[in-house]
Amino acid sequence: MPEIRPFRGVRYDLARVGDLSKVVAPPYDVIGPDLQRKLYDDSPHNVIRLELGRDEPGDDDRTNRYSRAAKLLKDWRREGVLADESHPSLYVYHQTFEVEGKVHTRKGFMARVRLEPFGQGKIYPHEETMSGPKADRLKLYEATGFNLSPVFGLYPDPGNGALTAVEAGIRDRTPLTVTDHLGVENRLWPVSDVEVLSAVQGLMAEKPVFIADGHHRYETAVRYRDLRAEAGELTGPDDPANFCLMMLVSMSDPGLQILPTHRLASGYPGLTAQKLAELLSPEFDLEDFGEGPSGCRACWQEMELDGSQNLIGFGTVADGRWTLARLRSDATMDALVPEHSPDWRSLGVSILQELVYKKLLSGLGFPERTYVHLIDEVLAAVDSRSCDLACLVPPAGMEHVEAIASNLEKMPPKSTYFYPKLLTGLVLNPIR
């Protein structure tokens, strides 16, 4: 079973950097050029310079953003900007945030987790990965010898016993608090009480872990470990390269939010609700929800109230109308993708990808898609006519993630969006 360990994290010294909000950053995969520039401007010690440094003219195999990150990390530790924790610790981490007018607090803790290749233990992925991001992260791991940002892991714990146990170590203690660029309040407490640490390790010993976010980082950590082993550089089973930094959240945590990932499809110019209905009617029962923003919100409200995965909302930009489509039968999906499990075939994103795009709308071509998570973002895209067909899909639930991952399957890309992202820079984990 996955093994968790406390560790001596490396953290910013507030006496040296001042405002912690000026030195943390989101994970690398959600940082665009404008945000990268802002984070660079926020502080000469912002973790962006390690996590996603700038490319510079004249960069080559020896001098590049990875080598600069390694030098900065070494300098900051020597200067005391970054300091090692006094004792091995777990790190309780709360994030308070707002989604669609409701406030939530997600609670978990960060630990080292012993690495297991997917399919060979009790750590499960749920999404596909790509080679490019893994190659990038491996260069950074090799240059710096650090996990700079945590993998996000989920574990079954209906009574939230592990969180209760670790939070016994933060009673009456003041957290480090930082509000990020999206307004999310992040609070962190190190926990070093030996009895608390031992209790949490015991409670976690028999629990599987499902990767929610950070698949590329996890697979890269396994690759880094394997390369160290091949080179004869591992010092034994306790070598830090055998572990990765992970945020662990109970699947039963009330603040755990999976946002839907709506699709904005281009490549269907002139598509109207009438034409769409003709194409979808062989497989779907259809209901018209009217025009404009009110039609979109009414359609989405019906989907939320129903809670089923077999509902998809469609907004045809050419005429501004909104249509709700309900899959009539599972038979066609069973025939289209028999290699997948019934759980996979029943997902709204699977139905949209395999049945709608690839079969029913195939005569119109395969669309280019962008992805958003909030209804206001959908409406903005429709209003600007930056897509031809807006597709509202229901969010996957934790039960879908657990069932599909446990079956060693992976969901279609962009199936889940766990909000908010975990901050980079609160705790760094040495892996060398």
C-alpha angles and dihedrals in degrees: 000000000000111000121214125202136188113235142187100259124202113235140174116268104232091205088064102038103030111199108043091204088069095060105041127081142183117264116286096254095066098044117105127189094269094051091043089055092048092050091050089052093048095069141342085234099051111137089233086084087064102031100044111001124185123263111237135201111272096026114155139163092292103036115043143111092292094054090045090052090052092050094046092049091051092047094047092051092048092048093047095246085122119034134187119246113255094230137020106274148175115223121225109212126191126183121193115195145150128242122181091341097312124110119222136177119209115200132196143121138248122234142151110268122199110246121246123177111245111268094023102078142000101299110100134192123211103189137052120254133214129225098231099064091044092054090050094050092046091057089051093047091049094048098045105024089222144110099225097183131030128248111235112236132181127204134186112253112145093184095043088231097154093053091047090052096050093044088059083077095060102052112138091358124129115235130219104253130199132167113212131214091274094053095256113148110223121194126186133189124180112219117201103158104131095216092051092048092050092049093051093048090052093049092049097045097092100037125104118225125222118200109235098175134357100053091150092051092048095049089046090053089054091049092048090051092049092050091051089050092049089051091050091242100125113105095205141292092315094055107128090234087071089068140054133206110259137176108218121205127176115243086228095055107129091221096055106118127185109191122207117251107221120201124230106198126200125188099067101094115184094009109158132193090252093054091044090052091053091053097044100039096087089067108017139058107225134210126187115227099183133243140316130358093331091055091049094049093046091050092050092045090055090050092050093048092048095046094197126138093219094074124092126177120215129197115192106206095199092068101014095236129143124217129186114213122198117193108239100204142003092226099094094048089048089055096042098052108016090155089071128074123255088252091057093044092051096057116112091227090052092050091049094047101042105029105027105033100029100037118015097035096031092109089065093054130254111296132232109237139202124189134228134168109205130065090232088059090051092050092048090054092048092047092051090044090230090145137033100218127026113203120199112202129186116247118254113246129226088257089061093048092050096044096046096042092047087055088056090245127129125222122239113275116282093019097135136029114189106201131238110031118232115256120248116223103038092101129002122202122214112222097178 
